[in-house]
Amino acid sequence: MPTPPPPFDLDLLRSFVAIVDSGGFSRAADRVSRTQSTISLQIKKLEEGLGKRVFDRVGGRGGETHLTPDGEILLGYARQVLHLCDEARSRIMEPGIDGAVRLGTPEDFATFHLPDVLARFARAHPRVALDVNCDFTVNLLDGFAKGQYDLVLFKREPQGGGSGRAASAKGVGVWREVLVWVASPRLVIDAEEPLPLVLAPIPDVYRRRAQAALDQAGRAWRVIYTSPSLMGLQAAVRAGLGVTVLPREMVPPGLIVLGEAERRLPPLPDTEIVLYQAPGISRAAALLAEHIVHSLEAAGGPAPAPAA
């Protein structure tokens, strides 16, 4: 007798991914516009169909909820399935979209997170021309105010709790960056000497974060290398010139995350990547904005462990 297919209903998969990305059943219910009891029933149906648990609760009903090993496996495939479905929907339902979209974004975020996102959009809408410019947040916001961009991604202080993807009156948070101190293994740091820093020039957000955190902790510092290029900064750090600040998920091979206590390095506050849309943007720009938000949600940025 043939084995029945697994219960990969798209609604179930969307709710499953929403729980992981939003950090809990109740927040996932808000995201997918369903009640918490409906979300719980969906996960029960998913687990019964698979014959496997995808979440484990610690400490009973009110405790934390974590992905099981089978849940971790399913999560990767669920993201791929949802990506493909969204791409197919775009190509079939809006095949004739054309025009140009002006997008501003920080260089590091564009380099690490956007290539696949923009490539999928270009495949779904081959007649749309993407004009992407990389710059510092303050310059991006200035250009946005002057009407130079249809969409802009920029860095700011996190607004509210959760995973950093909640909508606000001033944009949509699409990613939360957990910042860390990074150096080459060859760098020897003397806790009694000023900390050598490798940073982007003013008005870079990471530069402000690093200097403010060190000043507040009473740790002396000096900037010994400045470059507006991400590759230039990483090359200098690899050479052992000093310490820089990067999002944890962007630390490249060959560099290490420095512990705080043993080197008197203060913790760094998170930053949030936010999407602004200009008023009256074209349909192509609106579709790209929607695609960016959905793609980064599905990519599963840093988020707290799901809780019931």
Backbone bond lengths (Angstrom), bond angles and torsions (degrees), N, CA, C in turn:
res aa  C-N    CA-C-N  psi(-1)  N-CA   C-N-CA  omega(-1)  CA-C   N-CA-C  phi
1 M - - - 1.457 - - 1.535 108.72 -
2 P 1.362 119.04 131.45 1.462 120.06 -175.89 1.523 112.48 -64.66
3 T 1.329 114.41 146.71 1.465 120.08 177.78 1.527 109.72 -73.23
4 P 1.336 118.22 129.73 1.468 119.46 179.40 1.524 111.17 -64.95
5 P 1.323 117.26 145.91 1.468 119.90 179.92 1.521 111.22 -65.27
6 P 1.326 117.87 152.75 1.472 120.66 179.37 1.534 110.52 -67.85
7 P 1.316 118.08 158.80 1.463 122.39 -174.31 1.528 112.28 -81.64
8 F 1.335 116.40 63.89 1.452 119.24 -176.06 1.526 111.62 -92.16
9 D 1.309 115.34 49.74 1.455 121.06 171.33 1.525 108.64 -62.83
10 L 1.345 116.93 135.26 1.461 119.81 -174.84 1.517 112.56 -62.05
11 D 1.333 117.36 -36.56 1.462 119.79 178.46 1.521 111.36 -62.43
12 L 1.342 116.17 -39.60 1.461 119.42 178.34 1.526 111.00 -65.02
13 L 1.340 115.24 -42.64 1.465 118.64 -179.39 1.524 111.34 -66.73
14 R 1.335 117.31 -39.63 1.467 119.74 178.74 1.531 111.07 -63.21
15 S 1.317 116.55 -40.95 1.460 119.64 178.71 1.520 110.68 -67.40
16 F 1.321 117.37 -40.58 1.465 122.30 178.02 1.520 110.78 -59.33
17 V 1.346 117.70 -48.98 1.460 121.90 179.50 1.524 110.69 -65.89
18 A 1.327 116.75 -37.70 1.471 120.22 -179.85 1.526 111.43 -63.01
19 I 1.329 117.42 -37.55 1.466 120.97 178.14 1.523 110.40 -62.12
20 V 1.329 115.14 -45.50 1.464 119.36 -178.94 1.525 110.74 -64.59
21 D 1.339 116.66 -47.04 1.464 120.43 -172.48 1.519 113.64 -76.92
22 S 1.320 117.53 -30.02 1.458 119.46 -177.28 1.518 112.21 -90.61
23 G 1.321 117.66 -14.76 1.450 120.76 175.74 1.507 115.18 91.20
24 G 1.324 119.22 18.60 1.457 119.46 176.87 1.514 112.96 164.47
25 F 1.346 115.25 164.63 1.461 121.42 -178.38 1.527 111.64 -66.67
26 S 1.332 117.28 -42.81 1.464 119.48 -176.17 1.520 111.33 -68.35
27 R 1.334 118.17 -41.71 1.464 120.40 178.30 1.521 111.04 -68.92
28 A 1.331 116.93 -34.82 1.470 119.70 176.01 1.522 110.71 -64.09
29 A 1.326 117.20 -38.50 1.464 120.78 178.81 1.524 110.61 -60.41
30 D 1.334 116.85 -41.39 1.465 120.05 177.20 1.518 111.24 -63.44
31 R 1.328 115.37 -40.04 1.467 119.38 -176.39 1.522 112.19 -66.58
32 V 1.315 117.83 -41.38 1.474 120.16 -176.47 1.522 111.81 -98.55
33 S 1.340 116.06 9.52 1.472 121.91 175.77 1.524 112.52 59.57
34 R 1.318 115.96 47.34 1.461 121.91 175.54 1.525 108.98 -134.17
35 T 1.321 116.50 166.02 1.457 119.70 177.29 1.522 109.54 -78.81
36 Q 1.339 115.59 160.28 1.458 119.26 178.98 1.516 111.12 -64.64
37 S 1.330 117.15 -35.39 1.465 119.57 179.09 1.525 110.79 -65.56
38 T 1.343 117.18 -36.54 1.468 120.30 177.13 1.517 110.71 -64.97
39 I 1.345 116.01 -42.32 1.463 119.67 178.21 1.526 110.48 -61.09
40 S 1.325 117.20 -43.12 1.466 120.97 179.48 1.533 110.86 -62.03
41 L 1.323 116.61 -41.29 1.466 120.17 178.48 1.529 111.25 -66.14
42 Q 1.324 116.73 -36.72 1.461 119.55 177.98 1.525 111.54 -63.17
43 I 1.329 116.13 -43.26 1.468 119.25 179.59 1.526 110.01 -67.24
44 K 1.327 117.23 -37.27 1.462 120.07 175.97 1.522 110.81 -60.98
45 K 1.333 116.78 -43.65 1.466 121.08 178.42 1.527 111.10 -64.05
46 L 1.328 116.05 -40.55 1.461 120.21 178.68 1.520 110.62 -62.71
47 E 1.330 116.97 -45.81 1.462 120.88 -178.97 1.525 111.70 -67.07
48 E 1.330 116.78 -39.34 1.466 119.45 178.39 1.520 111.12 -65.12
49 G 1.323 116.98 -40.07 1.461 120.06 179.26 1.515 112.65 -66.69
50 L 1.322 116.61 -36.42 1.466 121.20 179.19 1.520 112.38 -79.63
51 G 1.347 115.66 -24.91 1.455 118.89 -172.79 1.515 111.69 72.22
52 K 1.326 116.66 19.55 1.471 123.02 -178.51 1.524 108.64 -140.27
53 R 1.321 116.01 150.91 1.457 120.29 173.19 1.526 108.89 -86.02
54 V 1.327 116.56 138.12 1.457 120.42 176.68 1.528 111.25 -104.75
55 F 1.335 117.28 -17.74 1.458 121.74 175.87 1.520 109.73 -128.80
56 D 1.332 116.03 144.84 1.459 122.62 171.42 1.518 108.01 -116.98
57 R 1.333 116.87 130.65 1.462 120.85 175.01 1.521 108.87 -93.96
58 V 1.336 114.46 135.36 1.462 121.34 177.95 1.518 107.70 -109.44
59 G 1.328 116.84 121.65 1.456 120.54 178.33 1.507 114.21 84.47
60 G 1.340 117.35 25.59 1.467 120.16 175.31 1.504 112.75 83.68
61 R 1.320 115.91 -166.47 1.460 122.37 -172.98 1.526 112.84 -60.22
62 G 1.309 117.00 -35.19 1.459 119.20 -178.35 1.515 113.94 -88.96
63 G 1.338 116.59 0.87 1.453 119.03 -176.52 1.517 113.01 -86.26
64 E 1.337 115.52 -174.49 1.454 120.99 -179.59 1.525 110.61 -74.45
65 T 1.326 114.77 155.92 1.449 121.61 178.88 1.517 108.81 -120.96
66 H 1.335 116.83 129.64 1.457 122.06 -178.12 1.516 109.80 -125.46
67 L 1.323 116.00 151.40 1.454 120.60 173.67 1.526 110.46 -67.43
68 T 1.322 115.53 138.20 1.455 120.64 170.72 1.531 108.19 -80.04
69 P 1.330 119.08 169.65 1.470 119.95 174.78 1.529 112.10 -55.94
70 D 1.342 117.31 -39.28 1.464 119.73 177.24 1.523 110.79 -66.94
71 G 1.337 116.78 -35.37 1.458 120.35 176.29 1.516 112.19 -64.55
72 E 1.339 116.74 -38.55 1.463 120.58 177.17 1.521 110.55 -61.49
73 I 1.344 116.50 -42.06 1.469 120.17 178.74 1.522 110.35 -63.49
74 L 1.326 116.14 -47.14 1.464 120.62 -178.04 1.528 111.06 -61.98
75 L 1.337 117.80 -36.09 1.455 121.01 -175.10 1.535 111.43 -58.73
76 G 1.320 117.01 -44.71 1.462 119.62 -179.73 1.517 112.58 -62.08
77 Y 1.338 116.23 -43.66 1.461 119.83 179.29 1.523 111.12 -69.48
78 A 1.326 117.63 -37.35 1.469 120.67 179.96 1.527 110.61 -61.86
79 R 1.319 116.79 -41.12 1.464 119.48 178.48 1.527 110.58 -62.23
80 Q 1.335 117.57 -43.24 1.458 121.01 179.98 1.527 111.40 -63.54
81 V 1.320 116.95 -43.54 1.466 121.04 179.80 1.521 110.62 -61.11
82 L 1.326 117.46 -45.82 1.459 121.13 -178.25 1.526 111.29 -67.07
83 H 1.335 116.71 -37.63 1.464 120.25 175.49 1.532 110.63 -58.91
84 L 1.326 116.41 -48.96 1.459 120.51 -177.62 1.516 111.66 -63.72
85 C 1.320 117.02 -39.77 1.462 120.51 179.37 1.525 111.13 -64.55
86 D 1.330 117.02 -42.67 1.457 119.99 178.56 1.528 111.05 -64.43
87 E 1.340 116.32 -39.87 1.465 119.82 179.17 1.522 110.63 -65.49
88 A 1.339 117.02 -42.68 1.471 120.48 179.16 1.524 110.89 -63.41
89 R 1.331 116.68 -42.00 1.462 120.11 179.42 1.529 111.02 -60.56
90 S 1.327 116.40 -42.94 1.462 119.90 -179.82 1.521 111.62 -63.68
91 R 1.323 117.11 -43.78 1.461 120.10 -176.63 1.522 111.98 -68.77
92 I 1.325 116.71 -34.82 1.463 119.88 -177.14 1.522 111.99 -83.06
93 M 1.341 116.68 -43.75 1.461 120.07 -171.85 1.527 113.06 -85.03
94 E 1.349 118.15 -26.28 1.455 119.90 -179.80 1.530 110.21 -136.76
95 P 1.345 117.12 61.29 1.464 120.21 -174.72 1.520 113.91 -74.80
96 G 1.337 117.68 -19.84 1.455 119.56 -172.83 1.510 115.41 -96.91
97 I 1.323 118.18 10.62 1.461 121.04 -179.26 1.524 109.88 -66.19
98 D 1.334 115.47 132.49 1.464 119.29 176.83 1.524 109.34 -142.01
99 G 1.333 115.37 -175.71 1.452 120.81 -178.67 1.514 111.81 113.14
100 A 1.319 116.53 -174.70 1.469 122.98 -179.86 1.524 109.83 -116.84
101 V 1.331 116.04 144.32 1.465 122.10 177.55 1.522 108.17 -124.57
102 R 1.325 116.27 127.69 1.468 122.28 179.89 1.525 108.84 -99.25
103 L 1.321 115.43 114.18 1.466 122.07 -176.56 1.517 110.23 -117.99
104 G 1.340 116.58 128.70 1.455 121.88 173.24 1.518 109.93 -108.73
105 T 1.339 116.64 141.57 1.465 120.25 -175.64 1.530 110.43 -157.20
106 P 1.333 118.36 150.22 1.467 120.22 171.35 1.530 110.38 -62.35
107 E 1.317 116.64 145.52 1.467 120.54 -175.70 1.522 112.53 -61.41
108 D 1.346 116.88 -45.77 1.465 118.32 -175.24 1.526 111.01 -64.42
109 F 1.330 116.97 -40.59 1.465 119.87 179.49 1.522 110.51 -66.92
110 A 1.325 116.63 -40.39 1.467 120.22 178.68 1.523 111.20 -63.59
111 T 1.319 116.25 -40.03 1.466 120.55 -176.97 1.518 111.95 -68.96
112 F 1.330 116.66 -38.90 1.461 119.88 -172.04 1.523 113.05 -92.27
113 H 1.339 118.05 -41.34 1.461 120.87 -169.38 1.532 115.40 -106.91
114 L 1.317 118.27 -26.87 1.462 119.48 -169.32 1.526 116.82 -89.86
115 P 1.334 121.67 -24.27 1.463 118.78 -175.17 1.530 114.60 -52.25
116 D 1.331 118.00 -50.58 1.466 120.44 -179.73 1.525 111.36 -67.47
117 V 1.340 116.68 -37.51 1.467 120.96 179.91 1.521 110.21 -61.39
118 L 1.329 117.06 -47.87 1.458 120.92 -178.58 1.524 111.56 -71.63
119 A 1.331 117.12 -32.49 1.465 119.80 178.45 1.521 110.97 -65.11
120 R 1.333 116.95 -41.05 1.466 119.39 178.46 1.527 110.95 -65.60
121 F 1.333 116.73 -38.67 1.460 119.53 178.08 1.536 110.37 -64.75
122 A 1.334 117.16 -41.83 1.468 121.03 -179.49 1.524 111.25 -64.12
123 R 1.326 117.33 -36.59 1.472 119.47 177.65 1.524 110.69 -67.29
124 A 1.329 117.01 -38.63 1.462 120.50 -179.38 1.521 112.04 -74.28
125 H 1.339 117.38 -29.18 1.465 121.81 -176.80 1.530 109.11 -133.62
126 P 1.327 117.39 72.38 1.470 120.87 -173.73 1.528 113.99 -66.06
127 R 1.331 118.77 -13.92 1.458 120.93 -178.69 1.537 112.57 -92.66
128 V 1.323 116.58 0.92 1.462 120.84 178.02 1.534 109.30 -94.72
129 A 1.323 116.87 128.34 1.469 122.07 177.43 1.525 109.04 -94.82
130 L 1.341 116.70 127.86 1.455 122.01 -179.46 1.527 109.95 -101.54
131 D 1.315 116.40 121.30 1.462 122.93 177.01 1.524 107.31 -109.28
132 V 1.345 116.15 100.35 1.468 121.77 -172.77 1.521 109.64 -107.36
133 N 1.331 116.12 129.02 1.455 121.76 178.27 1.525 109.60 -124.04
134 C 1.333 116.95 132.80 1.468 122.61 -179.94 1.531 109.60 -103.91
135 D 1.332 115.87 134.93 1.467 119.56 -178.54 1.525 108.72 -162.57
136 F 1.345 116.04 176.97 1.451 121.13 175.32 1.526 110.06 -74.58
137 T 1.318 115.76 155.09 1.464 120.64 -176.34 1.517 112.63 -54.29
138 V 1.327 117.90 -46.75 1.462 119.91 -176.84 1.521 111.24 -61.63
139 N 1.325 117.26 -37.11 1.463 120.94 178.52 1.523 111.29 -72.40
140 L 1.345 116.44 -36.90 1.465 120.27 177.94 1.529 110.36 -63.23
141 L 1.319 116.68 -44.36 1.464 119.89 -179.42 1.528 111.26 -67.83
142 D 1.312 116.85 -35.49 1.456 120.00 176.73 1.527 110.19 -65.00
143 G 1.336 116.46 -44.20 1.459 120.25 177.87 1.515 112.54 -65.03
144 F 1.329 116.48 -36.68 1.465 120.80 178.21 1.525 110.18 -64.01
145 A 1.337 116.62 -42.44 1.471 121.21 179.34 1.526 111.34 -63.84
146 K 1.341 116.29 -28.99 1.463 120.74 -179.65 1.538 112.58 -88.51
147 G 1.343 117.01 3.28 1.462 120.13 178.02 1.508 114.60 81.65
148 Q 1.349 117.79 20.07 1.458 120.51 -177.52 1.533 113.48 -84.09
149 Y 1.348 116.89 -13.34 1.466 120.65 -177.63 1.529 110.31 -130.34
150 D 1.339 114.47 148.01 1.463 120.45 169.11 1.524 109.79 -84.13
151 L 1.333 115.45 -38.58 1.462 122.58 -179.47 1.520 108.08 -135.31
152 V 1.315 116.33 145.68 1.452 119.35 175.74 1.520 109.12 -142.47
153 L 1.319 115.11 134.19 1.463 123.03 171.77 1.524 107.08 -103.34
154 F 1.328 117.46 133.61 1.457 119.44 -178.44 1.525 109.71 -149.74
155 K 1.320 115.73 169.48 1.464 122.06 -177.03 1.521 110.31 -102.90
156 R 1.345 115.90 141.31 1.456 120.68 177.09 1.525 109.23 -153.70
157 E 1.318 115.33 174.98 1.454 121.08 173.38 1.530 109.04 -64.10
158 P 1.334 118.95 136.96 1.471 120.15 177.74 1.518 111.78 -57.15
159 Q 1.320 115.79 138.73 1.462 122.34 179.53 1.516 108.77 -105.89
160 G 1.321 118.69 111.81 1.464 121.91 177.48 1.509 110.86 78.24
161 G 1.362 115.49 -171.11 1.464 121.69 -176.42 1.500 111.08 -97.83
162 G 1.346 113.94 -161.08 1.461 120.18 176.04 1.509 110.95 79.16
163 S 1.324 115.81 -152.98 1.449 121.78 -172.47 1.504 113.52 -89.13
164 G 1.326 117.65 -1.80 1.445 118.86 178.26 1.501 113.36 87.47
165 R 1.343 120.01 14.09 1.448 120.84 -177.77 1.522 112.20 -112.91
166 A 1.315 117.36 11.76 1.454 119.22 -177.80 1.522 110.60 -76.23
167 A 1.334 115.95 147.48 1.446 120.57 178.63 1.520 110.21 -75.15
168 S 1.315 116.98 148.77 1.451 122.04 174.26 1.511 108.34 -136.03
169 A 1.334 115.82 172.96 1.458 119.57 -179.66 1.521 110.94 -66.81
170 K 1.311 117.37 -17.73 1.455 120.64 -176.51 1.520 112.71 -115.04
171 G 1.300 117.37 31.02 1.450 119.72 177.06 1.512 111.67 130.14
172 V 1.318 114.66 -178.96 1.461 121.64 -180.00 1.517 108.89 -119.68
173 G 1.328 117.06 121.22 1.455 120.81 174.33 1.515 109.78 -72.64
174 V 1.337 117.01 123.48 1.461 120.61 -176.02 1.527 113.45 -113.42
175 W 1.328 117.29 -13.09 1.476 118.50 -176.75 1.517 109.13 -161.23
176 R 1.320 115.99 141.82 1.465 120.36 173.84 1.515 108.48 -113.99
177 E 1.341 115.61 129.08 1.454 121.26 -178.75 1.533 110.26 -102.81
178 V 1.322 116.02 123.27 1.461 122.04 174.08 1.526 107.37 -91.40
179 L 1.329 116.62 111.35 1.462 121.29 -173.40 1.519 111.51 -88.21
180 V 1.346 115.13 143.22 1.466 121.73 -179.66 1.519 109.62 -138.64
181 W 1.335 114.96 157.70 1.463 121.87 172.83 1.523 108.14 -82.05
182 V 1.334 116.56 135.49 1.466 121.30 -173.94 1.527 109.41 -132.72
183 A 1.341 115.67 141.90 1.462 120.27 178.88 1.523 109.50 -153.22
184 S 1.317 115.13 174.19 1.458 121.69 172.95 1.529 109.18 -84.22
185 P 1.332 117.69 146.14 1.472 119.26 176.84 1.532 112.29 -59.70
186 R 1.324 115.61 -22.13 1.476 118.12 -177.56 1.526 112.72 -80.49
187 L 1.328 117.60 -13.76 1.461 120.07 -177.95 1.523 110.60 -74.33
188 V 1.315 116.72 128.36 1.459 123.18 175.76 1.524 108.13 -102.21
189 I 1.334 116.67 119.72 1.464 121.36 -177.07 1.518 109.46 -104.45
190 D 1.305 115.15 123.51 1.466 121.69 175.72 1.525 107.78 -94.92
191 A 1.330 116.78 114.73 1.463 121.18 -176.44 1.521 112.59 -62.90
192 E 1.332 117.18 -17.31 1.467 120.09 -179.24 1.525 111.92 -92.85
193 E 1.319 118.07 -7.87 1.455 122.09 -179.28 1.533 109.93 -104.78
194 P 1.349 117.93 157.05 1.466 119.97 175.51 1.531 111.01 -56.40
195 L 1.315 117.06 137.44 1.456 121.84 -178.37 1.529 109.54 -72.00
196 P 1.344 118.24 122.70 1.471 120.11 179.11 1.532 110.09 -75.89
197 L 1.330 116.43 126.55 1.456 121.67 -174.98 1.520 111.49 -114.33
198 V 1.338 114.83 139.93 1.459 123.25 173.45 1.522 106.30 -116.24
199 L 1.341 117.08 110.14 1.461 120.28 -169.57 1.522 111.86 -139.88
200 A 1.321 114.59 158.85 1.461 120.74 170.45 1.527 108.83 -72.34
201 P 1.318 117.43 159.59 1.478 119.47 -177.67 1.523 112.59 -72.47
202 I 1.313 115.75 164.51 1.463 122.01 172.08 1.529 107.57 -56.96
203 P 1.349 119.92 133.12 1.470 129.39 18.51 1.530 113.16 -110.06
204 D 1.318 118.28 42.96 1.469 120.88 -176.51 1.534 111.78 -59.50
205 V 1.336 116.55 137.31 1.466 122.05 -178.55 1.520 111.09 -64.89
206 Y 1.340 118.09 -44.10 1.460 120.33 -179.35 1.533 111.12 -63.28
207 R 1.319 116.43 -36.77 1.468 119.83 178.08 1.531 109.92 -60.80
208 R 1.335 116.29 -46.55 1.460 119.99 179.50 1.525 110.75 -62.59
209 R 1.342 116.43 -41.66 1.467 120.37 179.93 1.528 110.64 -61.26
210 A 1.329 116.73 -46.92 1.466 121.05 -177.09 1.525 110.68 -62.16
211 Q 1.313 117.10 -50.61 1.457 120.46 -176.11 1.529 111.93 -66.67
212 A 1.342 116.80 -40.77 1.464 119.67 179.57 1.523 111.60 -65.12
213 A 1.346 117.03 -41.63 1.469 120.61 -179.57 1.527 110.79 -64.94
214 L 1.343 116.83 -41.29 1.471 120.13 179.55 1.520 111.21 -68.51
215 D 1.328 116.96 -40.98 1.465 119.89 178.47 1.525 110.76 -61.85
216 Q 1.327 116.65 -43.78 1.460 120.32 -178.71 1.525 111.21 -64.64
217 A 1.337 115.97 -33.49 1.462 120.26 179.97 1.525 112.58 -83.73
218 G 1.328 117.02 -5.13 1.456 120.17 -178.61 1.518 113.64 73.17
219 R 1.329 116.71 25.47 1.474 122.00 -178.84 1.523 108.80 -98.49
220 A 1.314 116.82 121.92 1.462 120.74 179.56 1.529 110.54 -67.98
221 W 1.339 116.96 148.92 1.461 121.44 -179.06 1.526 109.92 -150.04
222 R 1.321 115.32 162.65 1.460 121.38 172.12 1.528 108.83 -150.07
223 V 1.307 117.17 137.63 1.463 122.05 177.59 1.522 107.77 -85.18
224 I 1.333 115.75 118.44 1.466 118.93 -177.50 1.520 112.45 -108.61
225 Y 1.339 116.27 -10.37 1.475 118.65 -179.59 1.522 107.98 -152.12
226 T 1.334 116.28 130.48 1.460 121.97 179.62 1.521 109.36 -129.86
227 S 1.337 115.63 134.44 1.461 120.44 176.81 1.521 109.05 -153.89
228 P 1.335 117.92 140.12 1.470 120.19 175.55 1.522 112.77 -79.45
229 S 1.324 117.18 -6.78 1.462 122.47 -176.63 1.520 110.99 -95.55
230 L 1.340 116.66 129.93 1.461 120.82 176.24 1.521 110.87 -61.29
231 M 1.326 117.04 -43.44 1.458 120.56 179.40 1.529 110.76 -64.41
232 G 1.339 116.91 -37.40 1.450 120.04 178.46 1.515 112.22 -65.06
233 L 1.327 116.73 -40.68 1.466 120.89 178.02 1.522 110.78 -63.86
234 Q 1.336 116.68 -45.69 1.457 119.80 -178.37 1.525 111.64 -65.65
235 A 1.333 116.72 -35.54 1.469 119.59 177.25 1.524 110.83 -64.03
236 A 1.322 116.55 -40.45 1.460 120.03 179.36 1.520 111.38 -66.57
237 V 1.330 116.56 -39.42 1.462 119.95 179.05 1.524 110.00 -67.46
238 R 1.338 116.77 -41.75 1.471 119.69 177.69 1.524 111.55 -59.28
239 A 1.316 116.18 -34.04 1.471 120.33 -179.69 1.522 112.24 -74.66
240 G 1.335 117.34 -5.53 1.458 120.75 177.26 1.510 114.56 85.37
241 L 1.355 116.16 20.99 1.466 118.32 -178.13 1.520 113.11 -74.57
242 G 1.327 116.81 -31.03 1.456 117.99 -178.00 1.514 112.90 178.00
243 V 1.322 114.73 -165.49 1.468 123.40 -175.10 1.526 108.71 -106.83
244 T 1.325 116.79 143.50 1.456 121.10 174.91 1.522 109.77 -129.31
245 V 1.340 116.21 179.69 1.457 123.07 178.62 1.519 108.33 -120.54
246 L 1.357 116.32 131.22 1.464 122.10 178.87 1.521 109.13 -141.12
247 P 1.331 117.37 155.53 1.464 119.08 167.06 1.523 109.31 -62.65
248 R 1.316 116.60 142.85 1.463 120.19 -175.15 1.522 112.50 -54.80
249 E 1.355 116.80 -40.23 1.463 118.59 -175.50 1.526 112.46 -75.85
250 M 1.349 117.57 -7.44 1.464 120.67 -179.28 1.521 113.31 -102.66
251 V 1.327 117.94 5.06 1.467 120.02 -180.00 1.529 108.60 -67.98
252 P 1.334 118.54 117.99 1.469 120.54 -175.11 1.530 111.86 -80.26
253 P 1.318 117.41 161.78 1.465 120.83 175.68 1.527 110.27 -58.00
254 G 1.314 115.50 142.59 1.458 120.54 179.77 1.505 113.96 97.61
255 L 1.347 117.04 -14.97 1.453 120.99 176.16 1.521 109.33 -112.50
256 I 1.328 116.69 158.17 1.460 120.54 -176.08 1.528 110.04 -125.08
257 V 1.328 114.65 151.76 1.463 120.95 173.47 1.524 107.99 -85.14
258 L 1.316 116.56 127.58 1.456 120.88 -177.17 1.524 110.36 -86.05
259 G 1.317 116.11 135.85 1.444 120.80 173.34 1.519 110.60 -70.66
260 E 1.311 116.89 157.07 1.459 120.69 -175.21 1.532 112.50 -84.37
261 A 1.327 116.64 -50.15 1.456 120.28 -169.09 1.534 112.54 -63.99
262 E 1.349 116.34 -47.48 1.454 117.90 -171.51 1.528 112.91 -71.64
263 R 1.335 117.87 -16.70 1.471 119.48 -179.15 1.527 112.00 -119.79
264 R 1.317 117.15 12.61 1.468 122.42 179.12 1.528 111.25 56.24
265 L 1.320 116.70 41.95 1.456 121.60 177.97 1.527 109.41 -100.99
266 P 1.311 118.33 125.81 1.463 120.29 -178.38 1.525 111.34 -75.47
267 P 1.327 118.04 155.12 1.470 120.37 175.23 1.523 110.06 -65.90
268 L 1.329 115.43 150.99 1.459 122.07 -179.62 1.522 109.74 -107.33
269 P 1.327 118.77 134.48 1.461 120.07 177.27 1.521 111.16 -71.25
270 D 1.322 116.17 151.69 1.463 121.70 178.42 1.530 110.47 -66.80
271 T 1.324 115.18 159.93 1.457 121.36 166.98 1.528 108.36 -119.19
272 E 1.323 115.41 162.10 1.457 121.50 -179.79 1.521 108.86 -122.80
273 I 1.328 116.40 136.43 1.453 121.76 173.74 1.524 107.82 -93.83
274 V 1.334 116.08 126.43 1.459 122.53 -173.46 1.518 109.91 -122.60
275 L 1.324 116.08 144.73 1.462 122.29 177.09 1.522 109.94 -107.13
276 Y 1.328 116.30 124.87 1.458 122.95 171.61 1.523 109.11 -105.67
277 Q 1.334 116.86 142.69 1.457 122.77 174.03 1.519 108.83 -118.23
278 A 1.322 116.95 131.68 1.457 120.68 176.75 1.526 109.50 -70.30
279 P 1.327 118.70 148.73 1.459 120.26 177.64 1.529 110.72 -67.05
280 G 1.339 115.20 143.65 1.459 120.43 176.23 1.510 114.99 70.12
281 I 1.347 117.56 27.16 1.464 119.45 -179.19 1.526 110.94 -69.95
282 S 1.322 115.91 161.51 1.458 122.15 -179.28 1.518 111.10 -69.81
283 R 1.323 115.33 166.55 1.455 119.93 177.07 1.538 110.45 -62.26
284 A 1.314 117.06 -36.72 1.466 120.54 178.92 1.525 110.53 -62.25
285 A 1.332 117.01 -43.61 1.465 120.47 179.74 1.522 111.07 -66.79
286 A 1.338 116.70 -39.75 1.467 120.07 178.48 1.526 111.12 -63.46
287 L 1.340 116.20 -39.22 1.469 119.80 177.98 1.524 111.00 -66.14
288 L 1.336 116.79 -39.39 1.465 119.09 178.50 1.525 110.43 -65.20
289 A 1.331 117.37 -41.06 1.467 120.27 177.67 1.521 110.91 -59.24
290 E 1.330 116.69 -46.24 1.465 120.84 178.93 1.523 110.96 -62.65
291 H 1.333 115.66 -40.43 1.467 120.42 -179.78 1.527 111.31 -64.84
292 I 1.334 117.13 -41.61 1.469 120.65 179.64 1.526 110.55 -62.72
293 V 1.335 116.31 -47.39 1.467 120.25 -178.57 1.518 110.59 -60.56
294 H 1.348 117.18 -49.35 1.462 120.48 -177.81 1.522 112.03 -66.08
295 S 1.331 116.85 -38.89 1.465 120.15 -178.17 1.519 111.54 -67.36
296 L 1.328 117.43 -41.60 1.456 119.64 -179.36 1.519 111.38 -72.45
297 E 1.320 117.60 -32.41 1.464 120.39 172.75 1.518 109.55 -61.90
298 A 1.337 116.46 -46.82 1.464 120.25 -178.18 1.516 112.36 -69.64
299 A 1.362 116.62 -24.30 1.458 119.28 178.53 1.508 112.46 -69.58
300 G 1.346 116.61 -19.16 1.454 120.00 175.21 1.499 113.35 72.60
301 G 1.323 117.54 66.53 1.449 121.01 177.49 1.502 112.15 -68.84
302 P 1.328 118.03 173.79 1.466 120.82 -179.94 1.508 111.05 -53.37
303 A 1.296 117.10 126.28 1.469 121.87 -179.09 1.513 109.00 -149.29
304 P 1.299 118.42 155.18 1.451 120.52 178.13 1.514 111.56 -66.22
305 A 1.311 115.91 157.79 1.469 119.58 177.70 1.518 109.61 -61.69
306 P 1.352 116.91 140.39 1.453 119.10 -179.37 1.517 112.36 -58.39
307 A 1.299 115.26 140.76 1.457 121.22 177.06 1.505 109.08 -126.70
308 A 1.318 116.67 149.96 1.445 119.91 -178.12 1.522 110.75 -68.96
